[in-house]
Amino acid sequence: MPRALKSAEEIEALLLEDVRQQRHCDKVEGIRIRRCPPDEDNNRANWTVASVDCGQASREFTSAAVVIAMDRLQREVDAIPWE
């Protein structure tokens, strides 16, 4: 099944929404992604998380939530190429 194409901003918003729904993560401030070559480590997606601003949220819970959200979204979404 082909992946949906979304802008970096759309992917970041999807990640943030997903992460904020997890326990102790509602105060996460932001997530940024970056381009990367598709390979096994990133589910053959062309993006990965570059940085996370935890805000007042727990780093431990936030890290786990980001990994889960990223894994799912990398299987569903590719980033529209950007400069």
PEJO-V919748 format. One record per residue. N is the residue number from 1. NEAR is the number of other C-alpha atoms within 12 Angstrom. Layout:
BEGIN
n=N near=NEAR
n=N near=NEAR
END
This chain:
BEGIN
n=1 near=6
n=2 near=11
n=3 near=18
n=4 near=18
n=5 near=22
n=6 near=23
n=7 near=23
n=8 near=27
n=9 near=21
n=10 near=21
n=11 near=35
n=12 near=34
n=13 near=23
n=14 near=27
n=15 near=37
n=16 near=35
n=17 near=24
n=18 near=28
n=19 near=37
n=20 near=31
n=21 near=20
n=22 near=25
n=23 near=20
n=24 near=21
n=25 near=30
n=26 near=24
n=27 near=24
n=28 near=32
n=29 near=24
n=30 near=30
n=31 near=35
n=32 near=26
n=33 near=32
n=34 near=27
n=35 near=24
n=36 near=22
n=37 near=17
n=38 near=18
n=39 near=14
n=40 near=13
n=41 near=17
n=42 near=25
n=43 near=22
n=44 near=23
n=45 near=34
n=46 near=34
n=47 near=36
n=48 near=36
n=49 near=31
n=50 near=18
n=51 near=20
n=52 near=32
n=53 near=26
n=54 near=27
n=55 near=17
n=56 near=18
n=57 near=24
n=58 near=24
n=59 near=22
n=60 near=18
n=61 near=23
n=62 near=35
n=63 near=26
n=64 near=22
n=65 near=31
n=66 near=40
n=67 near=27
n=68 near=20
n=69 near=30
n=70 near=38
n=71 near=24
n=72 near=23
n=73 near=36
n=74 near=37
n=75 near=27
n=76 near=24
n=77 near=31
n=78 near=34
n=79 near=32
n=80 near=20
n=81 near=17
n=82 near=16
n=83 near=8
END
